[in-house]
Amino acid sequence: MSNCLGKFVSLFLICFISFFIKVHAQADTTKRNIVYAEVGNRKLLLDVYMPSTEKSPYLILWIHGGAWRSGSKENPPLGLLSAGYAIASIDFRLSTEAIFPAPVHDIKAAIRFLRGNAKKYGYRSDKIFIWGSSSGGHLAALVSTTNNDKYMEGNEGNFLKESSSVQGIIDFYGPTNFLTILTQSTPHGINVRAPALALLLGKPVEQVPDLAKKASPVQHVDANDPPILIVHGDQDIQVPVNQSLELMAAYKKASASCQLEIIPGADHGSDVYYKKEFQAVIEKFLNEVLSK
């Protein structure tokens, strides 16, 4: 009898915990597939995740990777929900749909939309952070270092009077200088990156150096740029760590705030970047930005 009772209690606890996790996850997710802009017949969508522990949280915009030609807003890193941050994850036009600066226009439109709808969804709009990995890290840095740049701004969406500026950047192993990345790369890196860059820019880098320069965050850094946290593994064979060193150097030259974390032994997209232990580094950076 006692064994049966024990099994019943264990089963009950498993069901209860599963139900609690499911309800908690549903409580954190507020809205999915929100249309933030339309380009032709293309609806650009985003998801907003709200923390259950904070009534008026700060917002982090997540930009997915995928060599600019793949990936989606699905399954963003949500660890910072537990720290009280809201997270918005967006889709944008991939390089198979439209060349540069289309993704930058889309992301800036998303920021304007999110800022204009802050009261509706319940997060704060005074300070918005942007975070991306790989090509998403590149786009996060480029969007942030081109605040008030008319070429990069675009005119998408219905919130053109809102600011597309962000107040803090987290760049995970993103390319930063299209004019140097191929010469810094391993043969594997060149095989991956050269076709991806040609698709993004419409032509190979060497054929459009001016456009490649314009698409490089290092070329836009100035003293007014928001603080940045750059994270890169020293064993990354897809995006050379020198790319992050170049961005750090540009920030230092401009006397802008920059923190670089080089992860020993980490490669491109390693799990270590998203572990709870490293989340403390991100939280510390965010708290320092918010305290200023």
Secondary structure as GFF3:
##gff-version 3
##sequence-region A 1 292
A	DSSP	alpha_helix	2	28	.	.	.	ID=ss1
A	DSSP	beta_strand	29	39	.	.	.	ID=ss2
A	DSSP	beta_strand	42	49	.	.	.	ID=ss3
A	DSSP	beta_strand	59	63	.	.	.	ID=ss4
A	DSSP	three_ten_helix	79	83	.	.	.	ID=ss5
A	DSSP	beta_strand	86	90	.	.	.	ID=ss6
A	DSSP	alpha_helix	102	116	.	.	.	ID=ss7
A	DSSP	alpha_helix	118	121	.	.	.	ID=ss8
A	DSSP	beta_strand	128	133	.	.	.	ID=ss9
A	DSSP	alpha_helix	135	144	.	.	.	ID=ss10
A	DSSP	alpha_helix	150	153	.	.	.	ID=ss11
A	DSSP	beta_strand	168	172	.	.	.	ID=ss12
A	DSSP	alpha_helix	181	184	.	.	.	ID=ss13
A	DSSP	alpha_helix	187	201	.	.	.	ID=ss14
A	DSSP	three_ten_helix	205	207	.	.	.	ID=ss15
A	DSSP	alpha_helix	209	214	.	.	.	ID=ss16
A	DSSP	three_ten_helix	217	219	.	.	.	ID=ss17
A	DSSP	beta_strand	228	233	.	.	.	ID=ss18
A	DSSP	alpha_helix	241	253	.	.	.	ID=ss19
A	DSSP	beta_strand	258	263	.	.	.	ID=ss20
A	DSSP	three_ten_helix	271	274	.	.	.	ID=ss21
A	DSSP	alpha_helix	276	290	.	.	.	ID=ss22
###
